[in-house]
Amino acid sequence: ITTVSNALEVVNNMRGVEWDWKKGGRHAAGVVAQEIEMLAPWIVKMGPKHKDLDFKDGYFSVQYNCLWAYMIEAVKEQSKLIFALQEDLANLKK
């Protein structure tokens, strides 16, 4: 077990999107699997072909539970940066 590295960089390169499903019109939000695959390919899986969908060669799916590890470590990286900036600001005010 190792801690996720470069989490903030990965998260900063993710793009949150919204869409309406063609079938049923339900509104949804998430990420584009093909974009996540470029950042962290182990999080994306190829699903089976599906007769009711437009994906003739199968479809990609994101294991959203895996994104939490990146989010947690990215928040921790940001916290360190914020703390350092707060210290710098306090020193400048002196």
C-alpha positions as CSV (number, residue, x, y, z in Angstrom):
1,I,0.0,0.0,0.0
2,T,1.4,3.4,-1.0
3,T,0.0,6.9,-0.7
4,V,-1.3,8.4,-4.0
5,S,1.3,10.7,-5.4
6,N,0.7,13.9,-7.5
7,A,-3.0,13.8,-6.4
8,L,-3.4,17.6,-6.8
9,E,-2.0,17.5,-10.3
10,V,-4.3,14.7,-11.3
11,V,-7.4,16.3,-9.8
12,N,-6.5,19.7,-11.4
13,N,-6.5,17.9,-14.8
14,M,-9.9,16.3,-14.2
15,R,-13.0,17.9,-15.7
16,G,-16.4,17.6,-14.1
17,V,-19.2,17.5,-16.6
18,E,-23.0,17.4,-16.8
19,W,-25.2,15.8,-19.4
20,D,-28.7,14.5,-20.2
21,W,-29.0,10.8,-21.1
22,K,-30.3,10.3,-24.6
23,K,-32.5,7.5,-23.4
24,G,-34.9,8.8,-20.7
25,G,-33.4,12.3,-20.6
26,R,-32.2,11.9,-17.0
27,H,-29.7,14.6,-16.0
28,A,-26.4,13.3,-14.7
29,A,-22.9,14.6,-13.6
30,G,-19.5,12.9,-13.5
31,V,-16.3,12.7,-15.5
32,V,-15.5,11.5,-19.0
33,A,-13.9,8.1,-18.8
34,Q,-11.7,8.6,-21.8
35,E,-10.2,11.8,-20.1
36,I,-9.7,10.0,-16.8
37,E,-8.0,7.1,-18.7
38,M,-5.3,9.5,-19.8
39,L,-4.6,10.5,-16.1
40,A,-5.2,7.2,-14.3
41,P,-5.9,4.3,-16.6
42,W,-6.3,1.8,-13.8
43,I,-9.5,3.7,-12.7
44,V,-11.2,3.1,-16.1
45,K,-12.7,-0.2,-17.2
46,M,-14.1,-1.3,-20.5
47,G,-17.7,-2.5,-20.2
48,P,-19.4,-5.1,-22.4
49,K,-21.2,-4.3,-25.6
50,H,-24.7,-3.2,-24.9
51,K,-27.5,-3.6,-27.5
52,D,-29.6,-0.7,-26.2
53,L,-26.7,1.9,-26.3
54,D,-24.8,3.5,-29.1
55,F,-21.5,1.9,-28.1
56,K,-20.8,-0.7,-30.7
57,D,-17.5,-1.7,-29.3
58,G,-18.4,-1.6,-25.6
59,Y,-18.3,1.4,-23.3
60,F,-15.9,2.8,-20.7
61,S,-16.8,3.1,-17.1
62,V,-15.1,5.0,-14.2
63,Q,-14.6,3.4,-10.9
64,Y,-15.8,6.5,-9.0
65,N,-14.8,5.0,-5.6
66,C,-11.2,5.1,-6.7
67,L,-11.4,8.9,-7.3
68,W,-11.8,9.4,-3.5
69,A,-8.1,8.6,-2.9
70,Y,-7.1,11.3,-5.3
71,M,-9.5,13.8,-3.7
72,I,-8.4,13.1,-0.2
73,E,-4.7,13.5,-1.0
74,A,-5.4,16.6,-3.1
75,V,-7.1,18.2,-0.2
76,K,-4.2,17.4,2.0
77,E,-1.7,18.9,-0.5
78,Q,-3.8,22.0,-0.7
79,S,-4.0,22.2,3.1
80,K,-0.2,22.2,3.3
81,L,0.0,25.0,0.6
82,I,-2.6,27.1,2.5
83,F,-0.8,26.6,5.8
84,A,2.5,27.7,4.2
85,L,0.9,30.8,2.6
86,Q,-0.7,31.7,5.9
87,E,2.7,31.5,7.6
88,D,4.2,33.7,4.9
89,L,1.4,36.2,5.3
90,A,1.8,36.3,9.0
91,N,5.6,36.9,8.6
92,L,5.0,39.7,6.1
93,K,2.6,41.4,8.5
94,K,5.2,41.4,11.3
